Amino acid sequence: MFNLSGKTAVITGGGSGIGRAISQLFARQGASVHIIELSAAAGQATADEIAAQGGRVQVHAADVSQQAQVAATFAAIGRVDILVNNAGIAHVGNVENTAEADFERVYQVNVKGAYNCLHAAVPLMKQHGGAILNLASIAAHVGLTDRFAYSMSKGAIFAMTLSVARDYLADNIRCNSVSPARVHTPFVDGFIAKNYAGQEAEIFDKLSQSQPIGRMGKPEEVAALALYLCSDEAGFVTGCDYPLDGGFIKLNT
Ligand SMILES: NC(=O)c1ccc[n+]([C@@H]2O[C@H](COP(=O)([O-])OP(=O)(O)OC[C@H]3O[C@@H](n4cnc5c(N)ncnc54)[C@H](O)[C@@H]3O)[C@@H](O)[C@H]2O)c1
């Protein structure tokens, strides 16, 4: 089960955190993995780990927000069976203190980046079918304090997932999303360091306890669900969002 042999999987942001775990697992399951990364060094570090275990992997240095770079990258890859739109950035703020430049930056990477990859990948997938997985967030579904721009971007991911799933049913392209609560990755450590300097331990504990299960998720736990959703075993699943949230949405009473 969950064998990806013979499949080409493109994973954006595979140099860190969730994207790194997905790249490693998909390669272990036999996929030929293509990592699209802004940080070529981070992408290469993941690729070196995969290659050391005998996996097939290539890194493409590109910024997902730049359509020309994304188009050239997908043209070079040529065949796409699986696309994981994972690259994303965080932002903390409410509607009043979110500056235009920050709103724009979150939009460019999280929303337009996903659009650019979908725009390039779907024509290639139409040739033989495929599976798309988008990284949404609990921020797409519940009101979180001080996540105005980030929630906007993840709500858009959720809506784009439904749109693509609907439009390409006849092309045998499935499209789903996952909505993690807090997952312990460099993304989380970076945003705690940037926004809560001096209170790191306290905020880490608070963020852990905000999941009723009492901890943050692990990148490997997101990768396991990603593998299922991108595998042939999930052939009946499309247009769905899966919370992966330690009970955040349903059990936070
Ligand atoms: N960590 C969490 O708690 C959490 C929760 C819910 C959803 N998510 C989502 O999961 C995804 C991955 O999060 P993570 O925690 O692993 O993040 P991370 O910061 O650890 O990794 C993100 C990777 O994306 C790359 N990247 C950023 N901008 C890019 C761009 N413009 N072009 C190409 N690559 C780019 C970075 O270089 C980095 O390697 C994001 O979309 C995030 O919003 C994360």
The ligand as a Gaussian input file, in Angstrom:
#p B3LYP/6-31G(d) Opt

LIG

0 1
 N        4.174000      24.617000      11.132000
 C        2.901000      24.819000      11.398000
 O        2.508000      24.925000      12.553000
 C        1.896000      24.887000      10.295000
 C        0.530000      24.778000      10.612000
 C       -0.412000      24.840000       9.589000
 C       -0.003000      24.999000       8.283000
 N        1.332000      25.109000       8.008000
 C        1.715000      25.294000       6.618000
 O        2.571000      24.252000       6.222000
 C        3.487000      24.735000       5.243000
 C        4.906000      24.405000       5.655000
 O        5.160000      24.955000       6.928000
 P        6.489000      24.632000       7.732000
 O        6.134000      24.856000       9.144000
 O        7.073000      23.330000       7.334000
 O        7.422000      25.857000       7.210000
 P        9.023000      26.070000       7.158000
 O        9.267000      27.534000       7.292000
 O        9.701000      25.138000       8.118000
 O        9.352000      25.627000       5.665000
 C        8.846000      26.333000       4.578000
 C        9.801000      26.167000       3.408000
 O        9.237000      26.895000       2.301000
 C       10.278000      27.592000       1.650000
 N        9.754000      28.775000       0.999000
 C        9.284000      29.907000       1.599000
 N        8.932000      30.811000       0.682000
 C        9.150000      30.236000      -0.529000
 C        8.996000      30.689000      -1.854000
 N        8.547000      31.928000      -2.125000
 N        9.326000      29.856000      -2.872000
 C        9.808000      28.605000      -2.618000
 N       10.002000      28.136000      -1.359000
 C        9.681000      28.946000      -0.345000
 C       11.265000      27.971000       2.755000
 O       12.563000      28.227000       2.240000
 C       11.189000      26.748000       3.671000
 O       12.186000      25.791000       3.350000
 C        3.204000      26.242000       5.099000
 O        2.344000      26.442000       4.002000
 C        2.489000      26.581000       6.389000
 O        1.624000      27.685000       6.252000
 C        2.289000      25.052000       8.974000

